[in-house]
Amino acid sequence: MSSFTTKIKKLKRLSVDEIGVRVAQQVAILSERRGWSKQASLPSDEQFARLLQTRVEPRFFASFQSKDETVAEFRRRWPDAEHEIINTADRIANGSFDLLGLRDLNLGTSIDWHLEPTSGKRTPLRHWSQLNYLDAQLAGDKKITWELNRHQYFLTLGRAYWLTGDERYAEVFVAHLNSWMDHNPPKLGINWASSLEIAFRSISWLWALQFFKESPSLNTDHVVRMLKFLYLNALHLETFLSTYFSPNTHLTGEALGLFYIGLMLPEFRDAERWRTLGLEILVAQLPRHVQQDGVYFEQSSYYHRYTTDFYLHLLILLQANQRELPSELKPKLELLLDHLMYITRPDGTTPLFGDDDGGRLVMLDNRRANDFRSLLSTGAVLFNRPDYKFVSGGAAEETLWLLGVEDLRRFDQIEAQQPEQESASFPNGGYYVMRDGWTSTSNYLLFDCGPHGMSNCGHAHADALAIDLAANGRTLLVDPGTFTYTGAKEMRDWFRSSAAHNTLTVDRQSSSISAGPFSWQTITNCERLAWKEHPRFTFVSGRHRGYERGGHTRSILFLKHDYWVVHDRVELAGKHQINLWFHFESGTSPEVCDGESGQFVLENGLKIASFAPGGRWTKEEGWVSHCYGERAAAPVCVFSAAAEGTFEIVTFLLPSVAERTVQEVEVSGGRGFEVCSEHSRDLLIVKGVEYTWLRTAARGGAPEEIRFSSV
């Protein structure tokens, strides 16, 4: 088939609206390249003056209403954070940056804004539409270049300036701002190639203006030039919205950038149009991006965080400026926060399922990349939620900067309470949380049993029926994260594969097969079969049919305050190799041990025993990435068996509070397992879809009995 025929077929699949938008964008690109467009250069002072109108002072975030009060409150609550902020700002002034998961990158004091420092690749200063930034040979890992150019470190310089009054931080900000404008002329270079990056940079500049507006280092000429760029940024965003290119957080992030510029720079005659358009897009995308159970539609916890950030900022700015709130905004935002609350692990971190972007909307604290609790801190105030406060672990620095001193004191007045539920199901997103409490020593398991993703599933991983687990509060079995998008193909493919997740593979094949960094050859969705909640146990079951050679069903029984039982069943045609993957957190040291009833895996805090004919354990090295761009070696334990026809593996995950032994025993018509400790003897019998669990307590304690069907 010719490329022309392929293009015609693709064109026929497009709607009239999409064709119109794409044609208009291509015309705009051509106009920019030929120098016909008004967006191809900065307006002259005379032209710029005609774009302005009388300024009506908008209200920014409440922390900026009283600098002295905000600084005093910050020092009172976080006395150690001041030194950390100043140290980071000093390193920035000396050319040393932390970008995503990369630390102490030496970029020098004269920054090359087009250089990707880890690969040494420097993109040429050509029209942005002529740069294939996904080509690692041209751009290296463009995410790292863009992270610097988001200028979110301006907020670190700004906080250091407020805390110290040292004009040096303002001078660095002004120098970097002017350098960037000198070396990134309108529409030329990689930093104009992504509308989302332009939106994020615009938001950073608007925050920086608030921090430095009283600095003598920031003169009128600097501000006027900066405003000219912000004007062009808004025009670019309006023209090149990702309506059909990437209608996910790209589109909503761009809309938020338009809203920010339109709201905070009302002197532009187009400001009202930008503000209205940005708000309309954000509201229109809410029902699509936020499912009925509150899960973000791309099956990524990190992009869920981004989305929550976007709508938090929107809500706060609307309320601060006494604008009418869209009726859908608060209910959807509360659902987003509910999901984040329930998937928070006992140690306060969040599993990084799906892609981990590594960035933030704004940088207002120095938490770990997988600690999302600052959102819950802010949400506790906005929604008066005692459970958000409880899980947040305390007031966040970010909450002060977003809401101000008065609202932070409202946080103090909320009486923290544990969430009403321990376990929780999110059937639209397909996430199921099993836990037995909300303490720092509780047991926790997250089960992934939902759709692969949405549209092209660009940010999805092949993590069907995978788990993430903390035993006695200690995170032990993890989703390894993302590490890279385009920097290294083999690493991108590995981190997205099924073998890189705590699930089962047939012949090491992934349940969904990758076709590129943001696309898939095949896509597999999961189907939930059962979800049962009981005071003594929680049970979930699901399946997928992602293997050409057969399907996979996984059922998990959680006996609260005791252990989990994972029952895997595959239907196979012919002989195949089955692998069960267990990815341990970096810094752990699991060992494969031999016992009287067979091999098992032992790590401080967890014992894993799997049972299947001919099954054997091996240990190998894998990776865990806690933030984009960073990876650490981590152990992987694999249970393998040759399988044929209907094949079952039963695995016990036993938090090591007391020594327990597990062995398979003979029972009539099914499979039986005995779990013994000095305190009790348990018998689990699995007969098809019927489960029976019996406990006989030592020293005459009361027996327990559970019987249920998985259907």
C-alpha positions in Angstrom: 0.0 0.0 0.0 1.4 3.4 -1.0 2.0 6.1 1.6 -0.5 8.3 -0.4 -3.2 5.6 0.0 -2.4 5.3 3.7 -2.8 9.0 4.2 -6.1 9.1 2.4 -7.4 6.3 4.6 -6.3 8.2 7.7 -7.9 11.4 6.4 -11.2 9.6 5.9 -11.2 8.6 9.6 -11.0 12.3 10.8 -14.0 14.4 11.7 -14.7 17.6 9.8 -13.8 19.6 13.0 -10.4 17.8 13.3 -9.6 18.3 9.6 -10.4 22.0 10.0 -8.2 22.4 13.1 -5.3 20.5 11.6 -5.5 22.5 8.3 -5.6 25.8 10.2 -2.5 24.8 12.2 -0.6 23.8 9.1 -1.4 27.1 7.5 -0.2 28.9 10.7 3.0 27.0 10.5 3.6 27.9 6.9 2.8 31.5 7.7 5.4 31.5 10.6 8.1 29.9 8.4 7.6 32.5 5.7 7.6 35.3 8.1 4.1 36.4 7.3 2.6 35.7 10.7 2.4 38.3 13.5 3.5 35.5 15.8 6.9 35.2 14.0 8.4 38.1 15.9 7.9 40.2 19.0 5.7 43.2 18.6 7.3 46.7 18.5 6.9 49.0 21.5 4.3 51.0 19.5 2.4 47.8 18.5 2.7 46.5 22.0 1.3 49.7 23.5 -1.8 49.3 21.3 -2.4 45.8 22.7 -2.7 47.1 26.3 -5.6 48.5 28.1 -6.2 49.8 31.7 -5.0 47.2 34.2 -7.5 45.8 36.6 -5.4 44.1 39.3 -6.3 40.5 39.6 -5.7 38.5 42.8 -3.0 35.9 42.7 -2.6 33.2 45.4 -3.2 34.3 48.9 0.4 33.9 50.1 1.3 37.0 48.1 -1.1 39.3 49.9 1.4 39.7 52.8 5.0 38.8 52.2 6.1 39.3 55.8 3.2 37.2 57.2 3.9 34.4 54.8 7.6 34.3 55.5 7.1 34.4 59.3 4.6 31.5 59.0 6.9 29.5 56.8 9.8 29.9 59.2 7.6 28.9 62.2 6.3 25.7 60.6 9.3 24.5 58.6 12.5 25.9 60.2 14.7 23.4 58.4 13.3 24.0 55.0 14.7 27.5 54.7 18.3 26.2 54.7 17.4 23.7 52.0 15.7 26.3 49.8 18.7 28.6 50.1 21.2 25.8 49.4 19.3 24.8 46.3 19.1 28.4 45.1 22.8 28.9 45.7 23.5 25.8 43.6 21.3 27.2 40.8 23.2 30.5 40.9 26.4 28.5 40.5 25.0 26.5 37.6 24.1 23.2 39.4 20.6 21.9 38.8 18.4 19.1 39.9 16.2 18.1 36.9 13.6 15.3 37.3 15.4 12.4 38.9 18.8 13.8 37.9 20.9 15.5 40.6 23.7 18.1 40.4 23.8 18.6 36.7 26.5 21.2 36.0 25.0 23.5 33.4 27.3 26.4 34.1 26.4 30.0 34.7 26.0 30.7 31.0 23.2 28.2 30.1 22.8 26.5 26.8 19.0 26.4 26.6 19.0 23.9 23.6 21.4 21.3 25.1 20.3 18.0 26.5 23.1 17.5 29.1 23.0 13.7 29.6 23.5 12.9 25.9 25.3 16.1 24.8 22.8 16.6 22.0 22.1 20.2 21.0 19.1 20.8 18.8 19.5 23.4 16.0 17.8 26.8 16.0 15.3 25.9 13.3 11.5 26.6 13.1 9.9 24.4 15.8 7.8 22.5 13.3 11.0 21.2 11.6 12.4 19.5 14.7 11.6 15.8 15.4 12.1 16.0 19.2 11.2 12.3 19.5 14.4 11.4 17.6 17.0 10.7 20.3 19.8 11.1 17.8 18.7 14.7 17.3 17.4 15.7 20.7 18.6 13.1 23.2 15.9 12.9 25.9 13.8 16.1 25.1 12.1 15.8 28.5 15.4 16.8 30.3 15.9 19.8 28.0 12.3 20.9 28.5 12.4 20.4 32.3 15.1 23.1 32.5 13.2 25.4 30.1 10.0 25.2 32.2 11.8 27.6 34.5 10.2 26.2 37.5 13.4 26.8 39.4 12.5 30.5 39.2 10.1 29.7 42.1 13.0 28.4 44.2 15.0 31.5 43.5 11.9 33.5 44.4 11.4 31.8 47.7 15.0 32.2 48.6 14.7 35.9 47.7 11.7 36.3 50.0 13.4 34.4 52.9 16.7 36.3 52.7 16.1 39.6 50.8 19.4 38.8 49.0 19.3 40.7 45.7 21.7 38.1 44.2 18.7 35.7 43.7 16.8 38.4 41.8 19.9 39.1 39.7 20.2 35.4 38.7 16.5 35.3 37.8 16.8 38.4 35.6 20.0 37.1 34.0 18.5 33.8 33.1 15.3 35.4 31.9 17.1 37.7 29.5 19.5 34.9 28.4 16.5 32.7 27.6 14.8 35.5 25.6 18.0 36.2 23.7 18.6 32.6 22.7 15.0 31.5 22.0 13.6 34.0 19.4 10.0 33.6 18.6 9.2 30.2 17.0 12.8 29.0 16.7 14.1 26.0 18.5 13.0 23.0 20.6 11.5 25.3 23.3 8.7 26.3 21.0 7.9 22.8 19.8 5.5 21.8 22.6 2.5 24.0 23.5 2.4 22.3 26.9 6.0 23.4 27.7 5.1 27.0 26.6 2.1 26.9 29.0 4.2 25.6 31.9 6.9 28.2 31.3 4.3 31.0 31.1 2.9 29.9 34.5 6.5 29.9 36.0 7.1 33.4 34.7 3.8 34.7 36.2 4.8 33.2 39.6 8.3 34.7 39.3 6.8 38.1 38.6 5.0 37.9 41.9 8.2 37.0 43.8 10.4 39.6 42.2 8.1 42.5 41.3 9.5 44.7 44.0 13.2 43.9 43.2 15.3 46.8 41.8 17.0 44.2 39.6 13.8 43.8 37.6 13.3 47.0 35.7 10.6 48.2 33.3 12.5 47.1 30.2 12.8 43.6 31.5 9.1 43.4 32.4 8.0 44.8 29.0 10.1 42.3 27.1 8.8 39.5 29.3 5.2 40.6 28.7 5.8 40.6 24.9 6.9 36.9 25.1 3.9 36.1 27.3 1.7 37.7 24.7 3.2 35.6 21.9 3.0 32.5 24.2 -0.8 33.0 24.5 -1.2 33.4 20.8 0.8 30.3 20.2 -1.2 28.3 22.7 -4.5 29.5 21.2 -3.3 28.5 17.7 -1.6 25.2 18.5 -3.8 23.6 21.1 -3.4 19.8 21.4 -7.1 19.3 20.6 -6.4 16.3 18.4 -2.7 15.8 18.8 -2.6 15.0 22.5 -6.0 15.6 24.1 -4.9 14.6 27.6 -2.9 16.7 30.1 -1.3 18.4 27.1 -4.6 20.0 26.2 -5.7 20.7 29.8 -2.2 22.1 30.7 -2.3 24.4 27.7 -5.8 25.5 28.6 -4.6 26.3 32.2 -1.7 28.3 30.7 -4.2 30.3 28.6 -6.4 30.8 31.7 -3.4 32.0 33.8 -2.3 34.5 31.2 -5.8 35.8 30.5 -6.6 36.2 34.2 -3.3 37.6 35.4 -2.6 39.9 32.5 -5.9 41.6 31.9 -4.1 44.6 30.2 -4.0 42.5 27.0 -7.0 43.2 24.9 -7.2 39.5 24.1 -7.0 38.5 27.8 -10.7 37.9 28.2 -10.8 35.6 25.2 -7.8 33.6 26.4 -9.2 33.3 29.9 -12.6 32.2 28.6 -11.2 29.7 26.2 -8.9 28.2 28.8 -11.8 27.8 31.2 -14.1 26.3 28.6 -11.5 23.6 27.6 -10.8 22.7 31.2 -14.5 22.3 32.0 -15.2 20.4 28.8 -12.5 17.9 29.5 -13.5 17.1 33.0 -16.1 14.4 32.2 -13.6 12.8 29.8 -10.5 13.0 31.8 -12.0 12.2 35.2 -14.0 9.0 35.2 -17.0 8.4 37.4 -14.9 6.9 40.2 -12.4 9.7 40.1 -9.6 7.9 38.2 -7.7 9.9 35.5 -8.4 8.2 32.2 -4.9 7.5 31.0 -4.2 4.9 33.7 -1.3 6.8 35.2 -1.0 7.9 38.8 1.5 10.6 37.9 -0.7 12.1 35.3 -3.6 11.8 37.7 -1.5 14.0 40.0 -1.0 16.6 37.2 -4.7 16.7 36.5 -5.4 17.2 40.2 -2.9 20.1 40.3 -4.4 21.7 37.2 -7.9 21.8 38.7 -6.7 22.8 42.2 -5.1 25.9 40.7 -8.1 26.6 38.6 -10.4 26.4 41.6 -8.2 28.6 43.8 -7.8 31.3 41.2 -11.5 31.4 40.4 -12.4 31.7 44.1 -9.7 34.3 44.8 -11.1 36.5 41.9 -14.7 35.8 42.9 -15.5 34.2 39.6 -18.4 31.8 39.1 -17.4 28.2 39.7 -18.5 25.6 37.0 -20.9 23.2 38.7 -18.7 20.2 37.8 -15.5 21.5 39.1 -15.6 20.8 42.9 -17.3 17.3 42.7 -14.8 16.1 40.1 -11.8 17.5 42.0 -13.0 15.9 45.2 -13.2 12.5 43.3 -9.6 13.0 42.1 -8.4 13.6 45.6 -10.4 10.7 47.0 -8.5 8.3 44.6 -5.2 9.8 45.6 -6.1 9.3 49.3 -6.9 5.7 49.0 -4.0 4.7 46.9 -1.5 6.3 49.3 0.7 3.7 50.8 1.3 3.4 54.6 4.7 5.2 54.2 3.1 8.1 52.5 4.3 7.4 48.9 2.1 6.6 45.9 2.7 3.7 43.4 3.8 5.0 40.0 1.6 2.9 37.8 1.5 3.9 34.1 3.9 6.6 33.0 5.8 8.8 35.5 6.5 12.2 33.9 8.6 13.3 36.9 7.7 17.0 36.6 5.3 19.3 38.4 3.0 22.2 37.6 4.9 24.3 40.0 7.7 23.5 42.4 6.8 24.7 45.9 8.3 22.1 48.1 11.1 19.5 48.0 9.1 16.3 48.6 10.0 13.0 46.9 8.6 12.6 43.4 6.3 9.8 44.6 4.9 11.7 47.6 1.6 13.3 46.5 0.3 14.2 49.9 0.7 18.0 49.5 -2.4 17.7 47.3 -4.4 16.2 50.2 -3.1 18.9 52.5 -4.5 21.6 50.2 -7.7 19.6 49.5 -8.3 19.2 53.3 -8.8 23.0 53.5 -10.7 23.5 50.3 -13.2 20.7 51.1 -13.0 20.6 54.9 -12.0 17.0 54.8 -10.7 15.5 58.1 -9.7 12.3 56.2 -7.6 14.2 53.7 -5.8 15.9 56.6 -5.2 12.5 58.3 -3.6 10.9 55.2 -1.7 14.1 54.3 0.5 13.6 57.3 0.4 17.3 58.2 0.3 20.7 56.5 2.4 21.0 53.4 4.6 24.0 52.4 2.8 24.0 49.1 -0.5 24.6 50.9 0.9 27.8 52.4 2.0 29.2 49.0 -1.3 28.3 47.4 -3.8 29.2 50.1 -2.0 31.6 52.4 -1.6 31.9 56.2 -5.3 32.2 57.1 -6.3 29.0 55.3 -3.3 27.2 56.7 -4.6 28.0 60.1 -7.9 26.6 59.1 -6.1 23.4 58.3 -4.9 23.3 61.9 -8.5 23.6 63.1 -9.7 20.5 61.2 -9.8 17.4 63.4 -8.0 14.7 61.5 -9.9 11.4 61.1 -9.1 8.2 59.4 -11.0 7.5 56.2 -14.2 5.6 56.7 -13.1 2.7 54.5 -9.9 0.7 54.6 -10.2 -1.1 51.3 -11.6 0.7 48.2 -12.6 -0.2 44.7 -12.4 2.1 41.6 -14.3 0.0 39.0 -14.0 2.5 36.1 -10.3 2.9 36.4 -9.9 -0.7 37.5 -7.9 -0.2 40.7 -8.6 -2.1 43.9 -7.0 -1.3 47.2 -6.8 -3.8 50.0 -5.6 -2.6 53.4 -6.2 -3.4 57.0 -5.7 0.0 58.6 -4.4 3.5 58.2 -1.4 3.3 60.4 2.3 3.5 59.3 2.5 -0.3 60.0 -0.6 -1.4 58.1 -0.7 -3.9 55.2 -1.5 -2.6 51.8 -2.0 -4.1 48.3 -3.0 -2.3 45.0 -4.4 -4.5 42.2 -4.5 -3.3 38.6 -7.5 -4.7 36.8 -9.0 -2.2 34.3 -8.6 -0.7 30.9 -5.1 -0.5 29.3 -5.6 3.2 28.7 -7.5 5.6 26.5 -7.2 6.4 22.8 -3.7 5.4 21.7 -2.8 4.5 25.4 0.4 6.5 25.1 1.1 6.7 28.8 0.0 3.1 29.6 2.1 0.1 30.7 1.5 -3.6 30.1 0.6 -4.0 33.8 -2.5 -6.1 33.5 -3.4 -7.8 36.8 -0.2 -6.4 38.5 0.1 -5.7 42.2 1.9 -3.3 44.4 2.4 -4.3 48.1 3.5 -3.0 51.5 3.8 -5.4 54.4 3.7 -4.0 57.9 3.9 -0.5 56.5 7.1 -1.3 54.5 6.9 -0.9 50.7 8.3 -4.1 49.2 6.8 -5.0 45.9 6.6 -2.1 43.5 5.8 -1.0 40.0 9.3 -0.1 38.7 8.2 3.2 37.2 9.2 4.8 33.8 12.8 6.1 33.7 12.6 7.4 30.1 10.4 8.2 27.2 12.7 8.6 24.2 16.2 8.5 25.7 16.8 4.8 25.3 14.4 2.5 23.4 15.4 -0.7 25.2 14.8 0.9 28.6 11.5 2.4 27.4 10.4 -1.0 26.2 11.5 -2.8 29.4 9.9 -0.5 31.9 6.6 -0.7 30.0 6.7 -4.5 29.6 4.7 -7.1 31.7 7.9 -8.7 32.8 8.7 -5.4 34.6 5.6 -5.6 36.7 4.3 -7.9 39.5 2.2 -10.1 37.3 2.3 -13.3 35.2 3.7 -13.8 31.7 3.5 -16.6 29.2 6.8 -17.2 27.4 7.9 -13.7 28.7 5.4 -12.1 26.3 3.7 -8.9 27.5 -0.1 -8.7 27.8 0.0 -5.6 25.5 2.8 -5.3 22.9 4.6 -1.9 22.4 4.9 -0.4 18.9 6.9 2.7 19.9 7.5 5.1 22.8 3.8 6.2 22.9 1.9 3.5 20.9 1.0 -0.2 21.0 0.7 -3.0 18.5 -1.9 -4.8 20.7 -3.9 -3.6 23.6 -5.4 -5.8 26.4 -8.0 -4.7 28.8 -8.9 -6.4 32.0 -12.3 -7.5 33.2 -13.2 -7.5 36.9 -14.9 -10.7 37.9 -15.5 -10.2 41.6 -15.0 -7.7 44.4 -16.1 -8.7 47.9 -15.7 -6.9 51.2 -16.1 -8.5 54.6 -15.0 -7.5 58.1 -12.4 -10.3 58.1 -11.4 -10.4 54.5 -11.4 -8.7 51.1 -11.5 -10.6 47.8 -10.9 -9.5 44.2 -10.8 -11.4 40.9 -10.1 -10.4 37.3 -8.9 -11.6 34.0 -7.5 -10.6 30.6 -7.1 -12.4 27.3 -3.9 -10.7 26.2 -2.0 -13.8 25.3 -2.5 -15.4 21.9 -1.8 -18.7 23.6 -4.4 -18.3 26.4 -5.9 -16.0 29.0 -5.0 -15.2 32.6 -7.2 -15.0 35.6 -5.9 -13.7 39.0 -7.8 -13.9 42.3 -6.6 -12.3 45.5 -7.8 -13.2 49.0 -6.7 -10.8 51.7 -7.1 -12.0 55.3 -6.8 -8.8 57.2 -4.0 -8.6 59.7 -2.7 -11.9 58.4 -1.7 -12.5 54.8 -2.7 -12.6 51.1 -3.4 -15.6 48.8 -2.9 -15.0 45.1 -4.5 -17.6 42.8 -3.3 -17.4 39.2 -4.9 -19.5 36.5 -4.0 -19.7 32.8 -5.7 -21.5 29.9 -3.1 -22.6 27.4 -2.9 -24.3 24.1 0.3 -26.4 24.0 3.4 -26.2 26.2 4.6 -22.9 27.5 6.8 -21.2 30.1 5.0 -19.4 32.9 6.7 -16.8 34.9 5.5 -15.0 38.0 7.4 -11.7 38.6 8.1 -10.1 42.0 9.8 -6.7 41.7 11.3 -5.7 45.0 11.9 -2.1 46.1 15.5 -1.0 45.6 17.5 -1.3 48.8 15.9 -4.7 49.7 17.7 -8.1 49.8 15.3 -10.9 49.2 16.8 -14.4 49.2 15.5 -17.7 47.7 15.5 -20.3 50.5 15.0 -24.0 50.6 12.5 -25.4 53.1 10.9 -28.7 54.0 7.8 -27.9 51.8 9.9 -26.4 49.0 11.5 -23.1 48.0 10.3 -19.8 49.2 11.5 -16.1 49.1 12.3 -14.3 52.3 12.8 -10.6 52.7 12.8 -8.7 56.0 9.1 -8.2 56.4 7.7 -10.6 53.8 7.7 -14.3 53.0 6.5 -15.5 49.5 5.7 -19.1 48.9 4.3 -20.3 45.5 2.9 -23.7 44.6 2.7 -25.3 41.1 3.9 -28.5 39.6 7.6 -28.2 38.8 7.9 -24.6 39.9 11.3 -23.1 40.8 12.5 -19.8 42.1 15.3 -17.7 40.6 16.6 -14.3 41.4 17.8 -11.7 38.9 18.6 -8.0 38.8 16.1 -5.4 37.6 15.5 -1.7 37.9 13.3 0.7 39.9 12.9 4.3 38.8 11.5 6.6 41.6 11.5 9.6 39.3 11.9 10.1 35.5 15.5 10.1 34.5 16.7 8.1 37.6 17.0 4.4 38.1 18.4 2.2 40.8 19.3 -1.5 40.7 16.6 -3.7 42.4 16.2 -7.4 42.9 13.6 -9.4 41.1 12.4 -12.9 42.2 10.8 -15.1 39.5 8.7 -18.2 40.0 8.8 -20.3 36.8 7.2 -23.4 35.6 6.5 -25.4 32.4 2.8 -25.4 31.8 0.2 -26.9 29.5 -3.6 -26.8 29.3 -5.2 -25.3 32.5 -2.5 -24.4 34.9 -2.7 -22.9 38.3 -0.2 -21.2 40.7 -1.2 -20.4 44.3 1.0 -17.9 46.1 1.1 -16.9 49.7 2.3 -13.4 50.6 3.0 -13.5 54.4 4.0 -10.3 56.3 6.6 -11.6 58.7 5.2 -10.7 62.2 5.4 -14.3 63.4 7.2 -17.3 61.8 4.8 -19.2 59.5 5.2 -22.3 57.4 3.1 -23.1 54.3 2.7 -26.4 52.6 0.3 -27.9 50.1 -1.9 -30.7 51.5 -4.2 -33.3 49.9 -7.9 -32.5 49.9 -10.8 -34.1 48.0 -11.8 -32.4 44.7 -9.5 -29.4 44.9 -6.3 -27.9 46.3 -5.5 -27.5 50.0 -2.9 -25.5 51.8 -1.9 -25.4 55.5 -0.4 -22.3 57.1 1.0 -22.9 60.6 2.4 -20.7 63.3 2.8 -21.0 67.0 -0.6 -19.3 67.4 -2.8 -21.1 64.9 -3.2 -23.6 62.1 -5.0 -22.4 59.0 -6.5 -24.6 56.2 -7.3 -23.1 52.8 -9.3 -25.2 50.3 -9.8 -24.0 46.7 -12.3 -26.0 44.7 -12.9 -24.1 41.4 -14.7 -20.9 42.3 -15.4 -22.0 45.9 -13.1 -20.9 48.8 -13.0 -22.3 52.3 -10.7 -21.0 55.0 -10.6 -22.6 58.5 -8.5 -21.5 61.4 -7.9 -23.5 64.5 -6.3 -21.4 67.3 -3.7 -22.7 69.7 -4.4 -22.9 73.4 -8.2 -23.3 73.0 -8.9 -20.0 71.1 -12.1 -19.6 69.2 -12.0 -21.2 65.7 -12.8 -19.1 62.5 -14.5 -20.2 59.3 -14.9 -18.4 56.0 -16.8 -19.8 53.0 -17.5 -17.9 49.8 -17.8 -18.2 46.0 -15.7 -16.0 43.8 -18.6 -15.5 41.4 
